[in-house]
Amino acid sequence: MYIAEARFALWADFIERTFLEDEFRELISKGIVNGATSNPAIFKNAILTSPAYKEQLSSLAHLSSKEKYEAVAIYDIQSAADILRPLYDAGDDGYVSIEVDPFLCDDANATIAEGIRLHATIERPNVMIKVPATTAGYMAMEALASQGIPVNATLIFSVEQALKCAEAFERASHKASVDTVISVFVSRIDRAIDETLREKGIKTGWMGIVNAADIYNRVEALNVPKCRVLFASTGVKGDEYRASYYIDELLAPNSVNTAPIGTIDAFVKGGDRVIKLPLSQQLIDEHAEAVRHAGVNMDQVIKTQIDEGLEAFKVAFGEILNALE
């Protein structure tokens, strides 16, 4: 844990083969990170731009594009899991996440089957299967966690999504004891509405924090066994906010923040280690009301972010498969 007394963890939101063998090991040895996450966009950038994959890909010419992708991704996930294994064995997280095919997001049975297959193929206990928070996804999360497979519920923007994930994990907890996380996306909300709020004289860079804090409060209140909120989409684009802003402002007991390496570096060098959450419900409600009065329909903003997030992962995954044909 980065802040052990608060059980606050930092995970690296990045996977790339050369990074795993060098900088990742260093971050772990220094006690900075104790886990890692990946998604189709991260793997797309790694596989299509890093020379570290050329040799393995040259030996996979006989496979389909998805088989090539899985061979490469599974190798990296196994490597990360092995590097993290001492932490896992010591009870200090040590998880790495891999996402199911995003094109399966509306097919519960196919998502369940792929999650089981990936976990069995990777064959490491400290691998979390990432499942998008869709109607089918909630069913898949419960089924996978019920079988003792750690699950990372992802692409969560709303309280409703988070509570459905938590309820799925609560039901699963009666069948198996397994770690789960509920990944709440933060900065994308601010990027979507900050310009409007600025014009109205309302505090910017804050609704994403407030929304995440509201979700955190509600999930924590449920006390689901072995389930934590994970704050994702915590990198800063541009220079309006300090680089570690979305880590600083979301420091919370019993939580995880997964962030780009540059964001983590900024936090370690000059971040604020003061615990900030929970926020009071009054503060949350007051800011939400101010945003509503500014003419922002948060229900629509959240729906758009969910749709765009799913589409972005599908596009990234499709581009990987096309490039590997």
C-alpha positions in Angstrom: 0.0 0.0 0.0 1.3 3.5 -0.8 -0.3 4.8 2.4 -0.6 1.7 4.5 -2.4 3.2 7.5 -5.3 4.3 5.1 -5.1 1.2 2.9 -4.7 3.5 -0.1 -3.0 1.9 -3.1 -1.5 3.2 -6.3 -1.7 1.0 -9.4 0.1 1.7 -12.7 -2.4 2.3 -15.5 0.1 1.1 -18.1 1.4 -2.1 -19.7 4.3 -2.4 -22.1 6.9 -5.2 -22.3 10.1 -3.1 -21.9 8.4 -1.1 -19.1 7.5 -4.3 -17.2 11.1 -5.5 -17.1 12.6 -2.1 -16.0 10.6 0.8 -14.6 7.7 -1.3 -13.3 10.1 -3.4 -11.2 11.6 -0.2 -9.8 8.3 1.3 -8.9 7.4 -1.9 -7.0 10.8 -2.1 -5.3 10.4 1.5 -4.1 6.9 0.7 -2.7 5.2 3.2 -5.0 2.8 0.8 -6.9 1.4 -2.5 -5.9 -0.7 -3.3 -9.0 -1.4 -2.6 -12.6 -4.3 -2.2 -15.0 -4.6 -2.4 -18.8 -7.3 -1.8 -21.4 -7.6 -2.1 -25.2 -6.3 1.4 -25.7 -3.2 0.7 -23.6 -2.5 -2.5 -25.4 -3.1 -0.9 -28.8 -0.4 1.7 -28.1 2.0 -0.8 -26.8 1.6 -3.5 -29.5 1.5 -1.1 -32.4 4.3 1.2 -31.4 6.8 -0.7 -29.3 9.5 -2.7 -31.1 9.5 -5.1 -28.1 6.6 -7.1 -29.7 8.1 -7.7 -33.2 9.9 -10.9 -32.5 6.9 -12.6 -30.8 4.5 -11.4 -33.5 6.8 -12.8 -36.3 6.3 -16.2 -34.8 2.5 -15.9 -34.8 1.8 -15.5 -38.5 -0.3 -18.7 -38.6 -2.8 -17.3 -36.1 -5.9 -15.2 -36.4 -5.6 -11.5 -35.5 -7.4 -12.1 -32.2 -5.3 -15.1 -31.4 -2.2 -13.0 -32.0 -3.5 -10.2 -29.8 -4.3 -12.6 -27.0 -0.9 -14.4 -27.2 0.9 -11.0 -26.9 -1.4 -9.6 -24.2 -1.4 -12.8 -22.2 2.4 -12.9 -22.2 2.5 -9.4 -20.8 -0.2 -10.1 -18.2 1.6 -13.2 -17.1 4.9 -11.3 -16.8 3.2 -8.5 -14.8 1.5 -11.0 -12.5 4.8 -12.9 -11.9 6.5 -9.6 -11.0 3.7 -8.7 -8.7 3.3 -12.1 -7.1 5.4 -11.5 -4.0 3.1 -8.6 -3.1 0.0 -10.8 -3.7 1.4 -13.5 -1.5 2.0 -11.0 1.2 -1.6 -9.7 1.0 -0.6 -6.4 -0.5 -2.8 -6.4 -3.7 -0.3 -7.5 -6.4 -3.1 -7.6 -9.1 -2.9 -6.9 -12.8 -6.1 -6.5 -14.9 -6.9 -7.6 -18.4 -10.2 -6.7 -20.1 -12.5 -9.0 -22.0 -13.2 -8.3 -25.6 -15.2 -5.0 -25.5 -17.4 -6.2 -28.5 -18.9 -8.7 -26.0 -20.2 -6.0 -23.7 -23.8 -6.8 -24.3 -23.5 -10.6 -24.2 -23.4 -11.9 -20.7 -22.8 -15.5 -21.6 -20.0 -14.7 -24.0 -18.4 -12.4 -21.5 -18.5 -15.0 -18.8 -17.0 -17.7 -21.1 -14.2 -15.4 -22.2 -13.5 -14.3 -18.6 -13.2 -17.9 -17.5 -11.1 -18.8 -20.5 -8.7 -15.9 -20.1 -8.3 -16.5 -16.4 -7.6 -20.2 -16.9 -5.2 -19.6 -19.8 -3.2 -16.9 -17.9 -3.1 -19.3 -14.9 -2.2 -16.7 -12.3 -4.3 -16.1 -9.1 -3.4 -12.4 -9.1 -5.1 -11.5 -12.4 -8.3 -9.5 -12.4 -10.8 -9.8 -15.3 -12.1 -6.4 -16.3 -15.7 -6.3 -17.3 -17.5 -3.2 -18.5 -20.5 -2.0 -16.3 -23.3 -2.8 -18.7 -26.5 -4.8 -18.1 -24.8 -7.9 -19.4 -21.7 -7.0 -17.5 -23.4 -7.1 -14.1 -24.4 -10.7 -14.8 -20.9 -11.6 -15.9 -19.3 -9.9 -12.9 -21.5 -11.9 -10.5 -20.9 -15.2 -12.3 -17.1 -14.7 -12.5 -16.7 -13.6 -8.9 -18.9 -16.4 -7.8 -16.4 -18.8 -9.3 -13.5 -17.2 -7.3 -12.2 -15.1 -10.2 -11.1 -11.6 -9.2 -13.1 -8.9 -11.1 -12.4 -5.3 -12.0 -15.7 -3.7 -12.9 -14.8 -0.9 -15.3 -16.2 2.1 -17.3 -18.3 3.3 -14.3 -19.5 6.9 -14.4 -22.7 6.8 -12.4 -23.9 5.9 -8.9 -26.4 3.5 -10.5 -23.7 1.6 -12.3 -21.6 1.4 -9.2 -24.4 0.1 -7.0 -25.3 -2.5 -9.5 -21.7 -3.7 -9.5 -21.6 -3.7 -5.7 -24.8 -5.7 -5.5 -23.4 -8.2 -8.0 -20.3 -8.6 -5.9 -22.3 -8.8 -2.7 -24.3 -11.8 -4.1 -21.1 -13.4 -5.3 -19.5 -13.0 -1.9 -22.0 -15.7 -0.5 -20.4 -18.2 -2.9 -16.7 -17.2 -3.0 -14.3 -15.0 -1.2 -12.5 -12.9 -3.9 -11.1 -9.4 -4.3 -13.1 -7.0 -6.6 -12.8 -3.4 -7.5 -15.3 -0.9 -8.9 -13.5 1.4 -11.3 -14.9 4.9 -11.4 -13.8 7.2 -14.3 -13.2 10.7 -13.1 -11.4 13.3 -15.4 -13.5 12.6 -18.4 -16.6 14.1 -16.7 -14.7 17.4 -16.0 -13.3 17.6 -19.6 -16.9 17.2 -20.9 -18.4 20.1 -18.8 -15.7 22.4 -17.6 -16.1 24.9 -20.4 -19.8 25.3 -19.7 -19.1 25.7 -15.9 -16.3 28.2 -16.5 -18.7 30.4 -18.5 -21.2 30.3 -15.6 -18.6 31.1 -13.0 -18.8 27.7 -11.3 -15.8 25.8 -10.0 -14.2 23.6 -12.7 -12.3 20.4 -12.3 -14.6 19.4 -9.4 -17.7 17.6 -10.7 -15.7 14.6 -11.6 -14.3 14.5 -8.0 -17.7 15.1 -6.5 -19.3 12.4 -8.6 -16.5 9.9 -7.7 -16.8 10.9 -4.0 -20.6 10.3 -4.1 -20.0 6.8 -5.5 -17.2 6.1 -3.0 -19.5 7.0 -0.1 -22.3 4.8 -1.3 -20.2 1.8 -2.1 -18.3 2.1 1.2 -21.7 2.2 3.1 -22.6 -1.2 1.6 -19.5 -2.8 3.1 -19.3 -5.4 0.4 -16.7 -8.0 1.5 -13.3 -7.5 -0.2 -14.6 -4.9 -2.6 -13.0 -1.4 -3.1 -13.6 1.6 -5.2 -10.8 2.2 -7.7 -10.4 5.7 -9.2 -9.5 5.6 -12.9 -9.1 8.2 -15.7 -7.0 10.2 -13.3 -4.5 11.7 -15.7 -4.6 15.4 -16.4 -4.6 16.7 -19.9 -3.3 20.2 -20.4 -1.9 22.4 -17.7 -5.0 23.8 -16.0 -4.6 21.5 -13.1 -1.4 20.2 -11.4 -0.4 16.8 -12.8 -1.2 14.9 -9.6 -4.6 16.6 -9.1 -6.8 13.6 -9.5 -4.7 11.6 -7.1 -4.4 14.3 -4.5 -8.1 15.1 -4.4 -9.3 11.5 -4.3 -7.1 10.2 -1.5 -9.4 7.9 0.4 -9.2 5.1 2.9 -9.8 1.6 1.5 -9.3 2.7 -2.2 -7.1 2.4 -5.2 -6.1 5.0 -7.7 -4.8 3.7 -11.1 -2.9 6.4 -13.0 -0.5 6.9 -15.9 3.2 6.7 -14.9 3.7 10.5 -15.4 0.8 11.2 -13.0 2.2 8.8 -10.4 5.7 10.4 -10.7 4.2 13.8 -10.1 2.3 12.6 -7.1 5.3 11.0 -5.6 7.5 14.1 -6.1 5.0 16.7 -5.0 1.6 15.4 -4.3 -0.6 16.0 -1.3 -0.7 13.0 1.0 -3.6 14.4 3.1 -6.7 12.1 3.1 -9.5 14.0 1.3 -12.5 11.6 1.2 -15.1 11.0 2.3 -16.7 14.3 1.3 -19.9 15.3 3.1 -23.2 14.6 1.4 -24.1 18.2 1.8 -21.1 19.4 -0.1 -21.8 16.8 -2.9 -25.4 17.8 -3.2 -24.7 21.5 -3.2 -22.2 21.3 -6.1 -24.4 18.9 -8.0 -27.2 21.4 -7.7 -25.0 24.3 -8.8 -24.0 22.3 -11.9 -27.7 21.6 -12.6 -28.5 25.3 -12.4 -25.8 26.0 -14.9 -27.8 24.0 -17.4 -25.8 20.8 -17.3 -27.8 17.6 -17.5 -25.5 15.2 -15.7 -27.7 12.2 -16.6 -27.1 12.9 -20.2 -23.4 13.7 -19.7 -22.9 10.4 -17.9 -24.8 8.4 -20.6 -22.6 10.1 -23.3 -19.4 9.2 -21.4 -20.5 5.6 -21.0 -21.3 5.3 -24.7 -18.2 7.0 -25.8 -16.0 5.0 -23.4 -17.4 1.7 -24.7 -17.0 2.9 -28.3 -13.4 4.0 -27.7 -12.4 0.6 -26.3 -14.1 -1.1 -29.3 -12.3 1.2 -31.7 -8.9 0.5 -30.1 -9.5 -3.2 -30.0 -10.7 -3.2 -33.7 -7.5 -1.2 -34.7 -5.3 -3.8 -32.9 -7.1 -6.7 -34.8 -6.9 -4.9 -38.1 -3.2 -4.2 -37.7 -2.5 -7.8 -36.8 -4.3 -9.3 -39.7 
